[in-house]
Amino acid sequence: MVEKWASLRTAGERRAYLKMRARTYENRLRRVGFSEDEIADAIDELRDGVRVAMEKRRQRLVCEFREEKRAAAAVIPVDFGRWQRLAERRKAKEDVSDATG
């Protein structure tokens, strides 16, 4: 269930899915004979579990993003010399135009 919920794209889809699962869970507990308070507590635990799973997923995605960013930064110095030369040429052109201007 948590994986399915985590794969939904919009907040509205996630809310609708969570409501549907909570109703299903609630009905099952009612059939077994749980009281209303016990059902409410069980649904709160279900929602908390989903929130914890989503927070872990978010943290994993942030870590993956940071790793990709580091990998991209490691590639930049290979080509950095070209960009540095271009910047120097641009600065030299500006200096010449300032001197003549």
VENTA-V105645 format. One record per residue. N is the residue number from 0. RES is the residue in three letters. SS is DSSP state (alpha for helix, beta for strand, coil for the rest). PSI is psi in degrees with one decimal (NA if undefined). Layout:
N_RES_SS_PSI + N_RES_SS_PSI
This chain:
0_MET_coil_-44.2 + 1_VAL_alpha_-40.6 + 2_GLU_alpha_-42.5 + 3_LYS_alpha_-45.7 + 4_TRP_alpha_-40.2 + 5_ALA_alpha_-25.0 + 6_SER_alpha_-13.2 + 7_LEU_coil_140.2 + 8_ARG_coil_-46.2 + 9_THR_coil_159.3 + 10_ALA_alpha_-35.8 + 11_GLY_alpha_-42.2 + 12_GLU_alpha_-41.4 + 13_ARG_alpha_-42.4 + 14_ARG_alpha_-45.1 + 15_ALA_alpha_-42.8 + 16_TYR_alpha_-42.7 + 17_LEU_alpha_-39.8 + 18_LYS_alpha_-43.4 + 19_MET_alpha_-45.6 + 20_ARG_alpha_-38.7 + 21_ALA_alpha_-41.4 + 22_ARG_alpha_-43.2 + 23_THR_alpha_-46.8 + 24_TYR_alpha_-44.7 + 25_GLU_alpha_-45.6 + 26_ASN_alpha_-40.1 + 27_ARG_alpha_-44.6 + 28_LEU_alpha_-38.3 + 29_ARG_alpha_-43.6 + 30_ARG_alpha_-35.3 + 31_VAL_alpha_-26.4 + 32_GLY_coil_20.6 + 33_PHE_coil_152.7 + 34_SER_coil_167.8 + 35_GLU_alpha_-39.2 + 36_ASP_alpha_-42.8 + 37_GLU_alpha_-37.7 + 38_ILE_alpha_-44.2 + 39_ALA_alpha_-42.8 + 40_ASP_alpha_-41.9 + 41_ALA_alpha_-40.5 + 42_ILE_alpha_-37.8 + 43_ASP_alpha_-41.7 + 44_GLU_alpha_-39.2 + 45_LEU_alpha_-47.4 + 46_ARG_alpha_-40.3 + 47_ASP_alpha_-40.0 + 48_GLY_alpha_-40.1 + 49_VAL_alpha_-41.4 + 50_ARG_alpha_-42.3 + 51_VAL_alpha_-43.3 + 52_ALA_alpha_-40.3 + 53_MET_alpha_-37.3 + 54_GLU_alpha_-40.9 + 55_LYS_alpha_-40.9 + 56_ARG_alpha_-43.0 + 57_ARG_alpha_-43.2 + 58_GLN_alpha_-39.2 + 59_ARG_alpha_-42.6 + 60_LEU_alpha_-38.4 + 61_VAL_alpha_-42.4 + 62_CYS_alpha_-42.4 + 63_GLU_alpha_-42.0 + 64_PHE_alpha_-43.9 + 65_ARG_alpha_-40.4 + 66_GLU_alpha_-42.1 + 67_GLU_alpha_-39.6 + 68_LYS_alpha_-42.1 + 69_ARG_alpha_-42.0 + 70_ALA_alpha_-40.4 + 71_ALA_alpha_-39.0 + 72_ALA_alpha_-30.7 + 73_ALA_alpha_-26.4 + 74_VAL_alpha_-29.2 + 75_ILE_alpha_-44.9 + 76_PRO_alpha_-25.0 + 77_VAL_alpha_-39.8 + 78_ASP_alpha_2.5 + 79_PHE_alpha_-34.4 + 80_GLY_alpha_-41.1 + 81_ARG_alpha_-45.7 + 82_TRP_alpha_-35.5 + 83_GLN_alpha_-42.5 + 84_ARG_alpha_-41.8 + 85_LEU_alpha_-42.5 + 86_ALA_alpha_-39.0 + 87_GLU_alpha_-41.5 + 88_ARG_alpha_-43.4 + 89_ARG_alpha_-43.9 + 90_LYS_alpha_-40.1 + 91_ALA_alpha_-40.9 + 92_LYS_alpha_-40.7 + 93_GLU_alpha_-41.3 + 94_ASP_alpha_-41.0 + 95_VAL_alpha_-44.5 + 96_SER_alpha_-34.0 + 97_ASP_alpha_-38.2 + 98_ALA_alpha_-36.6 + 99_THR_alpha_-23.0 + 100_GLY_coil_NA
